[in-house]
Every structure is written in structure tokens, then in C-alpha cells.
Amino acid sequence: MTFFTPCSTEMEVVFKNEGVTISKSASYEVLEFNPKHFEFSVSEGRPTNTDFYINANYFFKGGEPMGLVVVNGKKKHNKRKGGGFFYVKNGKPSVSSRYCPSSTQHSAQSVFWAINDGKINNFGVNENHSKIKVLRTLIGQNEKGQIILIVSKIRLDAKTIIEFGETYNLVDAIFCDGGTSVDYYFKTDGYFSTFKAWSDGVKSIIGIDQPPVYIGGNFK
């Protein structure tokens, strides 16, 4: 794992089909999903039968999720004030800062929104936690309705990854839980990638909780 490499934004497309385009640099992996050919869901715990997953909600010590969790239409945890949402309604995935419909098939809430209607969360990026350099994941939606996931593979402050996300024309974007929680996986014919901040074994030894909620998906 590389922590102190200078941030590289020169992206190279490493995989592309009708469902997703994946680009990489030394610092980032970016997935641009086409919802017409990719189906999203939310799960409690790491999914085992998906082509893709990323950890979602922040959580309290002991593994209780912070904020809304809806799985297959059933509310598992209540909404909290503020933040932003990834949700699926009528089969359509959306990322929305500050808003989530009352009825969804799937939902995961973030306590930290990044971009709302094209505007950066300037208050949020100036808070102390945002200035700390950690591994970060940003999930958003662009003007075309594509879902964009950005995974940092080096430690970054929040402002750096948000500004990088702006190059993908994000209208709304939220942070998934970062730091030691980052747990990303993607596999399909012709491409495989996985990135985990710390292994399950190390977390177990040190006593760090596993992420309780994941966003996942499969090609249609």
C-alpha cells in the first residue's frame, strides 16, 4: 500500500464495456457506471454474489451504522439529520446530498456530503476531520445520470478528492467511510481489481470493526 506518493491525476482507461469504464492512476481508481447496464443494491455486511462492492455507511464503535440503511425495501436503520444518500428507487440509482425519497428499494446514508447541485461543501472541507490525510472514497452522479466511484489509493484530504471529482462533472457526491474501512472489489470477464485498507485478519487482531453496510452491484 502506498501512502506518500505524490497525488497523480493522469488517468489511463484500463477497462471498458457498456456497463462501466474504469480508469487508473497511481493515486486513484475511477469507475464510471452506466445504470442502463448495471444494477445496484445495498447490503448489510460484505456481499458475496456481486460483481462490485464498496463499503458505504460510517459507523459507531461496535459496528452500528450511522444513518439510513434500506435493503430490498426494508428499513434496517433510521435516517439521521444531514449528510447525503445513495439510493435505488424503481431500479434507478441516484446520489443526492441532503435528500432521500421516503420509499426506496435500497438506501445508504453518508454523514458527509461533498457536492450538492454542483457546489462543494466548503464548510465540511474546512472541518478538522476533512484536513486529515486518509484513504477516501467518493461516490457521485454526473449530469448524464452515470454513477461515478472514486477510490483513492493514497492518503488525501477531503478537498483534494472532491476537486478531482469535479473533473468528472459531478452534480452530487457523498463520501463513503474512509480510512481503515476502505474495502473495494470489482470483477468481470477481462478485469479484476480489489483494494482494502487493512486485511480482515489485522482488523480482528487490533479490534477494528468491519464495515456494516456495502453498496454493491451486478451487470444486467
Contacts in CASP RR format, 6 or more apart in sequence:
PFRMAT RR
TARGET T0000
AUTHOR 0000-0000-0000
METHOD contacts of the structure
MODEL  1
MTFFTPCSTEMEVVFKNEGVTISKSASYEVLEFNPKHFEFSVSEGRPTNT
DFYINANYFFKGGEPMGLVVVNGKKKHNKRKGGGFFYVKNGKPSVSSRYC
PSSTQHSAQSVFWAINDGKINNFGVNENHSKIKVLRTLIGQNEKGQIILI
VSKIRLDAKTIIEFGETYNLVDAIFCDGGTSVDYYFKTDGYFSTFKAWSD
GVKSIIGIDQPPVYIGGNFK
1 153 0 8 1.000
1 197 0 8 1.000
2 26 0 8 1.000
2 153 0 8 1.000
2 154 0 8 1.000
3 154 0 8 1.000
3 155 0 8 1.000
4 154 0 8 1.000
4 155 0 8 1.000
5 26 0 8 1.000
5 27 0 8 1.000
5 154 0 8 1.000
7 27 0 8 1.000
7 154 0 8 1.000
7 156 0 8 1.000
7 160 0 8 1.000
8 25 0 8 1.000
8 26 0 8 1.000
8 27 0 8 1.000
8 28 0 8 1.000
9 25 0 8 1.000
9 27 0 8 1.000
9 28 0 8 1.000
9 164 0 8 1.000
9 167 0 8 1.000
10 25 0 8 1.000
11 23 0 8 1.000
11 24 0 8 1.000
11 25 0 8 1.000
11 28 0 8 1.000
11 30 0 8 1.000
12 23 0 8 1.000
12 24 0 8 1.000
12 25 0 8 1.000
13 21 0 8 1.000
13 22 0 8 1.000
13 23 0 8 1.000
14 22 0 8 1.000
14 23 0 8 1.000
14 24 0 8 1.000
14 191 0 8 1.000
15 21 0 8 1.000
15 22 0 8 1.000
15 188 0 8 1.000
15 190 0 8 1.000
15 191 0 8 1.000
16 22 0 8 1.000
17 37 0 8 1.000
17 188 0 8 1.000
18 34 0 8 1.000
18 36 0 8 1.000
18 37 0 8 1.000
19 33 0 8 1.000
19 34 0 8 1.000
19 36 0 8 1.000
19 37 0 8 1.000
19 38 0 8 1.000
19 219 0 8 1.000
20 31 0 8 1.000
20 32 0 8 1.000
20 33 0 8 1.000
20 34 0 8 1.000
20 37 0 8 1.000
20 38 0 8 1.000
20 188 0 8 1.000
21 31 0 8 1.000
21 32 0 8 1.000
22 29 0 8 1.000
22 30 0 8 1.000
22 31 0 8 1.000
22 32 0 8 1.000
22 186 0 8 1.000
22 191 0 8 1.000
22 193 0 8 1.000
23 29 0 8 1.000
23 30 0 8 1.000
23 32 0 8 1.000
24 30 0 8 1.000
26 153 0 8 1.000
26 154 0 8 1.000
27 152 0 8 1.000
27 153 0 8 1.000
27 154 0 8 1.000
27 156 0 8 1.000
28 150 0 8 1.000
28 151 0 8 1.000
28 152 0 8 1.000
28 153 0 8 1.000
28 164 0 8 1.000
29 150 0 8 1.000
29 151 0 8 1.000
29 153 0 8 1.000
29 184 0 8 1.000
29 193 0 8 1.000
29 195 0 8 1.000
30 148 0 8 1.000
30 149 0 8 1.000
30 150 0 8 1.000
30 151 0 8 1.000
30 168 0 8 1.000
31 52 0 8 1.000
31 148 0 8 1.000
31 149 0 8 1.000
31 151 0 8 1.000
31 186 0 8 1.000
32 146 0 8 1.000
32 147 0 8 1.000
32 148 0 8 1.000
32 168 0 8 1.000
33 40 0 8 1.000
33 93 0 8 1.000
33 146 0 8 1.000
33 147 0 8 1.000
33 148 0 8 1.000
33 149 0 8 1.000
34 146 0 8 1.000
35 92 0 8 1.000
35 93 0 8 1.000
35 145 0 8 1.000
35 146 0 8 1.000
35 147 0 8 1.000
36 220 0 8 1.000
37 219 0 8 1.000
37 220 0 8 1.000
38 147 0 8 1.000
38 217 0 8 1.000
38 218 0 8 1.000
38 219 0 8 1.000
38 220 0 8 1.000
39 91 0 8 1.000
39 217 0 8 1.000
39 218 0 8 1.000
39 219 0 8 1.000
39 220 0 8 1.000
40 86 0 8 1.000
40 88 0 8 1.000
40 93 0 8 1.000
40 106 0 8 1.000
40 147 0 8 1.000
40 215 0 8 1.000
40 216 0 8 1.000
40 217 0 8 1.000
41 47 0 8 1.000
41 50 0 8 1.000
41 71 0 8 1.000
41 72 0 8 1.000
41 88 0 8 1.000
41 105 0 8 1.000
41 106 0 8 1.000
41 215 0 8 1.000
41 216 0 8 1.000
41 217 0 8 1.000
42 56 0 8 1.000
42 69 0 8 1.000
42 70 0 8 1.000
42 71 0 8 1.000
42 86 0 8 1.000
42 88 0 8 1.000
42 106 0 8 1.000
42 107 0 8 1.000
42 108 0 8 1.000
42 213 0 8 1.000
42 214 0 8 1.000
42 215 0 8 1.000
42 216 0 8 1.000
43 53 0 8 1.000
43 71 0 8 1.000
43 213 0 8 1.000
43 214 0 8 1.000
43 216 0 8 1.000
44 69 0 8 1.000
44 71 0 8 1.000
44 76 0 8 1.000
44 212 0 8 1.000
44 213 0 8 1.000
45 210 0 8 1.000
45 211 0 8 1.000
45 212 0 8 1.000
45 213 0 8 1.000
45 214 0 8 1.000
46 53 0 8 1.000
46 55 0 8 1.000
46 183 0 8 1.000
46 210 0 8 1.000
46 211 0 8 1.000
46 214 0 8 1.000
47 53 0 8 1.000
47 214 0 8 1.000
47 216 0 8 1.000
47 217 0 8 1.000
49 218 0 8 1.000
50 216 0 8 1.000
50 217 0 8 1.000
50 218 0 8 1.000
51 186 0 8 1.000
51 187 0 8 1.000
51 188 0 8 1.000
51 217 0 8 1.000
51 218 0 8 1.000
51 219 0 8 1.000
52 185 0 8 1.000
52 186 0 8 1.000
52 187 0 8 1.000
52 216 0 8 1.000
52 217 0 8 1.000
52 218 0 8 1.000
53 183 0 8 1.000
53 184 0 8 1.000
53 185 0 8 1.000
53 214 0 8 1.000
53 215 0 8 1.000
53 216 0 8 1.000
53 217 0 8 1.000
54 137 0 8 1.000
54 139 0 8 1.000
54 149 0 8 1.000
54 151 0 8 1.000
54 176 0 8 1.000
54 183 0 8 1.000
54 184 0 8 1.000
54 185 0 8 1.000
54 214 0 8 1.000
54 215 0 8 1.000
54 216 0 8 1.000
55 137 0 8 1.000
55 176 0 8 1.000
55 177 0 8 1.000
55 178 0 8 1.000
55 181 0 8 1.000
55 182 0 8 1.000
55 183 0 8 1.000
55 184 0 8 1.000
55 211 0 8 1.000
55 213 0 8 1.000
55 214 0 8 1.000
56 86 0 8 1.000
56 108 0 8 1.000
56 110 0 8 1.000
56 176 0 8 1.000
56 177 0 8 1.000
56 211 0 8 1.000
56 213 0 8 1.000
56 214 0 8 1.000
56 215 0 8 1.000
57 65 0 8 1.000
57 66 0 8 1.000
57 67 0 8 1.000
57 69 0 8 1.000
57 77 0 8 1.000
57 108 0 8 1.000
57 109 0 8 1.000
57 110 0 8 1.000
57 176 0 8 1.000
57 177 0 8 1.000
57 211 0 8 1.000
57 212 0 8 1.000
57 213 0 8 1.000
58 65 0 8 1.000
58 66 0 8 1.000
58 110 0 8 1.000
58 111 0 8 1.000
58 112 0 8 1.000
58 177 0 8 1.000
58 181 0 8 1.000
59 65 0 8 1.000
59 66 0 8 1.000
59 177 0 8 1.000
59 209 0 8 1.000
59 211 0 8 1.000
59 212 0 8 1.000
59 213 0 8 1.000
60 66 0 8 1.000
61 209 0 8 1.000
62 209 0 8 1.000
63 209 0 8 1.000
63 210 0 8 1.000
63 212 0 8 1.000
64 77 0 8 1.000
64 212 0 8 1.000
65 76 0 8 1.000
65 77 0 8 1.000
65 109 0 8 1.000
65 212 0 8 1.000
65 213 0 8 1.000
66 80 0 8 1.000
66 109 0 8 1.000
66 111 0 8 1.000
67 77 0 8 1.000
67 78 0 8 1.000
67 79 0 8 1.000
67 80 0 8 1.000
67 109 0 8 1.000
67 111 0 8 1.000
68 75 0 8 1.000
68 77 0 8 1.000
68 78 0 8 1.000
68 79 0 8 1.000
68 80 0 8 1.000
68 85 0 8 1.000
68 100 0 8 1.000
68 107 0 8 1.000
68 108 0 8 1.000
68 109 0 8 1.000
69 75 0 8 1.000
69 76 0 8 1.000
69 77 0 8 1.000
69 107 0 8 1.000
69 108 0 8 1.000
69 109 0 8 1.000
69 213 0 8 1.000
70 76 0 8 1.000
70 87 0 8 1.000
70 104 0 8 1.000
70 105 0 8 1.000
70 106 0 8 1.000
70 107 0 8 1.000
71 106 0 8 1.000
72 105 0 8 1.000
72 106 0 8 1.000
73 103 0 8 1.000
73 104 0 8 1.000
73 105 0 8 1.000
73 106 0 8 1.000
79 100 0 8 1.000
79 109 0 8 1.000
80 109 0 8 1.000
80 111 0 8 1.000
82 98 0 8 1.000
82 111 0 8 1.000
82 113 0 8 1.000
83 97 0 8 1.000
83 98 0 8 1.000
83 109 0 8 1.000
83 110 0 8 1.000
83 111 0 8 1.000
83 112 0 8 1.000
83 113 0 8 1.000
83 174 0 8 1.000
84 95 0 8 1.000
84 96 0 8 1.000
84 97 0 8 1.000
84 98 0 8 1.000
84 99 0 8 1.000
84 100 0 8 1.000
84 109 0 8 1.000
84 110 0 8 1.000
84 113 0 8 1.000
84 174 0 8 1.000
85 94 0 8 1.000
85 95 0 8 1.000
85 96 0 8 1.000
85 97 0 8 1.000
85 99 0 8 1.000
85 100 0 8 1.000
85 107 0 8 1.000
85 108 0 8 1.000
85 109 0 8 1.000
85 110 0 8 1.000
85 174 0 8 1.000
86 93 0 8 1.000
86 94 0 8 1.000
86 95 0 8 1.000
86 107 0 8 1.000
86 108 0 8 1.000
86 110 0 8 1.000
86 139 0 8 1.000
86 140 0 8 1.000
86 174 0 8 1.000
86 215 0 8 1.000
87 93 0 8 1.000
87 94 0 8 1.000
87 96 0 8 1.000
87 100 0 8 1.000
87 101 0 8 1.000
87 104 0 8 1.000
87 106 0 8 1.000
87 107 0 8 1.000
87 108 0 8 1.000
88 94 0 8 1.000
88 104 0 8 1.000
88 105 0 8 1.000
88 106 0 8 1.000
88 107 0 8 1.000
89 101 0 8 1.000
89 103 0 8 1.000
89 104 0 8 1.000
89 105 0 8 1.000
90 105 0 8 1.000
91 105 0 8 1.000
93 141 0 8 1.000
93 147 0 8 1.000
94 141 0 8 1.000
95 139 0 8 1.000
95 140 0 8 1.000
95 141 0 8 1.000
95 147 0 8 1.000
95 172 0 8 1.000
95 173 0 8 1.000
95 174 0 8 1.000
96 141 0 8 1.000
96 172 0 8 1.000
97 113 0 8 1.000
97 114 0 8 1.000
97 115 0 8 1.000
97 116 0 8 1.000
97 117 0 8 1.000
97 121 0 8 1.000
97 172 0 8 1.000
97 173 0 8 1.000
97 174 0 8 1.000
98 113 0 8 1.000
98 116 0 8 1.000
100 107 0 8 1.000
100 109 0 8 1.000
108 213 0 8 1.000
108 215 0 8 1.000
110 174 0 8 1.000
110 175 0 8 1.000
110 176 0 8 1.000
110 177 0 8 1.000
112 121 0 8 1.000
112 124 0 8 1.000
112 130 0 8 1.000
112 158 0 8 1.000
112 174 0 8 1.000
112 175 0 8 1.000
113 121 0 8 1.000
113 172 0 8 1.000
113 173 0 8 1.000
113 174 0 8 1.000
113 175 0 8 1.000
114 120 0 8 1.000
114 121 0 8 1.000
114 138 0 8 1.000
114 158 0 8 1.000
114 162 0 8 1.000
114 173 0 8 1.000
114 174 0 8 1.000
114 175 0 8 1.000
115 121 0 8 1.000
115 140 0 8 1.000
115 162 0 8 1.000
115 165 0 8 1.000
115 166 0 8 1.000
115 170 0 8 1.000
115 171 0 8 1.000
115 172 0 8 1.000
115 173 0 8 1.000
116 172 0 8 1.000
117 171 0 8 1.000
117 172 0 8 1.000
118 170 0 8 1.000
118 171 0 8 1.000
118 172 0 8 1.000
120 159 0 8 1.000
120 162 0 8 1.000
120 163 0 8 1.000
120 166 0 8 1.000
121 162 0 8 1.000
124 130 0 8 1.000
124 158 0 8 1.000
125 157 0 8 1.000
125 158 0 8 1.000
125 159 0 8 1.000
125 162 0 8 1.000
130 157 0 8 1.000
130 158 0 8 1.000
130 159 0 8 1.000
131 157 0 8 1.000
131 158 0 8 1.000
132 157 0 8 1.000
133 155 0 8 1.000
133 156 0 8 1.000
133 157 0 8 1.000
134 155 0 8 1.000
134 156 0 8 1.000
134 178 0 8 1.000
134 179 0 8 1.000
135 152 0 8 1.000
135 153 0 8 1.000
135 154 0 8 1.000
135 155 0 8 1.000
135 156 0 8 1.000
135 178 0 8 1.000
135 179 0 8 1.000
135 182 0 8 1.000
135 197 0 8 1.000
136 152 0 8 1.000
136 156 0 8 1.000
136 158 0 8 1.000
136 161 0 8 1.000
136 175 0 8 1.000
136 178 0 8 1.000
136 179 0 8 1.000
136 182 0 8 1.000
137 149 0 8 1.000
137 150 0 8 1.000
137 151 0 8 1.000
137 152 0 8 1.000
137 175 0 8 1.000
137 176 0 8 1.000
137 177 0 8 1.000
137 178 0 8 1.000
137 182 0 8 1.000
137 184 0 8 1.000
138 149 0 8 1.000
138 150 0 8 1.000
138 161 0 8 1.000
138 162 0 8 1.000
138 165 0 8 1.000
138 173 0 8 1.000
138 174 0 8 1.000
138 175 0 8 1.000
138 176 0 8 1.000
139 147 0 8 1.000
139 148 0 8 1.000
139 149 0 8 1.000
139 150 0 8 1.000
139 173 0 8 1.000
139 174 0 8 1.000
139 176 0 8 1.000
139 215 0 8 1.000
140 147 0 8 1.000
140 148 0 8 1.000
140 149 0 8 1.000
140 170 0 8 1.000
140 171 0 8 1.000
140 172 0 8 1.000
140 173 0 8 1.000
140 174 0 8 1.000
141 147 0 8 1.000
141 148 0 8 1.000
141 170 0 8 1.000
141 171 0 8 1.000
141 172 0 8 1.000
141 173 0 8 1.000
142 148 0 8 1.000
142 168 0 8 1.000
142 169 0 8 1.000
142 170 0 8 1.000
142 171 0 8 1.000
143 169 0 8 1.000
143 171 0 8 1.000
148 165 0 8 1.000
148 168 0 8 1.000
148 170 0 8 1.000
148 173 0 8 1.000
150 161 0 8 1.000
150 164 0 8 1.000
150 165 0 8 1.000
150 168 0 8 1.000
151 182 0 8 1.000
151 184 0 8 1.000
151 195 0 8 1.000
152 161 0 8 1.000
153 195 0 8 1.000
158 175 0 8 1.000
162 173 0 8 1.000
165 173 0 8 1.000
176 182 0 8 1.000
176 215 0 8 1.000
177 211 0 8 1.000
178 197 0 8 1.000
179 197 0 8 1.000
180 197 0 8 1.000
180 198 0 8 1.000
180 203 0 8 1.000
180 208 0 8 1.000
181 197 0 8 1.000
181 211 0 8 1.000
182 195 0 8 1.000
182 196 0 8 1.000
182 197 0 8 1.000
183 195 0 8 1.000
183 196 0 8 1.000
183 197 0 8 1.000
183 211 0 8 1.000
183 214 0 8 1.000
184 193 0 8 1.000
184 194 0 8 1.000
184 195 0 8 1.000
184 196 0 8 1.000
185 193 0 8 1.000
185 194 0 8 1.000
186 192 0 8 1.000
186 193 0 8 1.000
186 194 0 8 1.000
187 193 0 8 1.000
187 194 0 8 1.000
188 219 0 8 1.000
198 206 0 8 1.000
198 208 0 8 1.000
200 210 0 8 1.000
202 208 0 8 1.000
203 209 0 8 1.000
203 210 0 8 1.000
END
